[in-house]
Amino acid sequence: MKKTLFKSLAKINRLILPSLTKRGVDLAKAKKWQMALFGYRLWVTKNALD
């Protein structure tokens, strides 16, 4: 159940949220909201793969 939830959440994130790597955002110079977005997407992806 948990894995299914995170997989569907990851699909929604791909459609709605911007990709920071495609925009060429340097993580060392990223703003706080960009770092939060990156961390959120990383957390969702990690849980979807487990």
N, C-alpha and C positions, 0 to 999 in steps of 0.2 A: 504494500500500500504506500509506504513512504517513498520508495523508489519511483513508483508511477507518478506520484505527486510532483516530485522534483523533475522528472523527465518532461512532464507537461509544462511545468513552470519554466524550464529551460527553453522550450519551444516558443513560449510566449515572449520570453526575454529577447530571443533572437529577432522576433518580429517587431517588437516595440522599442527596446532600448538601443541606443547608439553603440556602435563598435568603436572602442577607443583605439584599437590597433589599426583599423582602417583609416582613422583620422590622423594617425601618426603622433599620438600623445605620448610624450616622454614621461614615464612614471616618476622620475626624479623631480620633474617640474610641474607635475599635475596639481590641480586645485583639489581642495578637500572633497568636494562633491564628486569629482572624477575618481578619486581614490576610494570613496565609499561605494561608488557604482562598480568599480573594478573588484573590490572585495566581495560585494554582494553576488556578482556574476560568478566569481571564482567559487564561492561557497555553494551556490546552486549547482554548478557544474560538478564539483567534487561529490556532492551528495547524489547527483543523478547517476554518476558512474560507479558508486560503491555497490 
